[in-house]
Amino acid sequence: MKTKGLIFTIFGCLAFLMMACSQFDMADNDMDNAQLKKKSVVPVFIVEPGGGDDTPAIMQAFNDAKAAGPGSVVQLVEGEYHLGFIEVRDFYGSFRGAGKDKTIITAMDNLGAQAMIAQGLYPQLMKFVGGDVYISDFTIRTPEGAISDMP
């Protein structure tokens, strides 16, 4: 009889420990999942190609992403974008496309580089000043002929 009582006591303790551990594990997992969900909500600002000069739409997306805070994403969907000179300051986030040769940024031709040089600025198609930018998944092309109004 003593043996049966001892066995029941041991099994009872094991069952209690198993239930207690699984409840703590569930609570830990719930907290981990809540933290992951909280971290994974990243504002994404999507830009679609407009068929003409896409510079203002892309610049607006960067401004909106900066206002949303660090970690925001400027996402270009598949298509061809036509871009003039663009300068982005203090952006902390990602600038990405839909994939190489799927999202294509083409520099517009005959860009006004002379006016920029006259102001003491060095013309660059895309310039990021300050911040921390992760750039991925698009192709940049130059058009046939002159890219700027420089001789």
C-alpha positions, 0 to 999 in steps of 0.5 A, a space after each residue: 500500500 505504501 508503494 501505491 501511495 508513493 507512486 501516486 504522490 510522484 505522479 501527482 507531483 510530476 503532473 503538477 510540475 508539467 502543468 505549471 511549466 506549460 502555463 509559464 511557457 504559454 505565458 512567455 510565448 504569448 509575451 514573445 508573440 506580442 513583442 514580435 507583433 509589435 515590432 513587425 508592424 512597420 509603416 510601408 509607403 507604396 509608390 506606383 509608377 505614374 508614367 511621367 516624372 515620378 520624382 514628386 511621388 517618391 519624394 512624398 513617400 520619403 517625407 511620409 516615411 520620415 514622419 512615421 519614424 525610424 524603420 519605415 519603408 518606401 516600397 516601389 511596386 513593379 514597373 518603370 519609374 522616371 526620376 529626376 534629381 532627388 535628395 533625401 535627408 535624415 531618413 532611417 528606413 528601407 528603400 526597396 523595389 519588387 526585384 531586380 529588373 522588375 522595378 526599374 528606375 530610369 533617370 530622366 533625360 536633359 536634367 537641369 544640372 547647370 542650374 544646380 552647379 550654378 548654385 554650388 550643388 553637385 547634381 546626383 540622381 539620388 542622394 541620401 544625406 544623414 540617416 541610415 538607409 537600406 536600399 534593395 531590389 531594383 535596377 537603375 538605368 540611364 536613358 539613351 543620349 544626354 542625361 543632363 543639360 551639360 555639354 
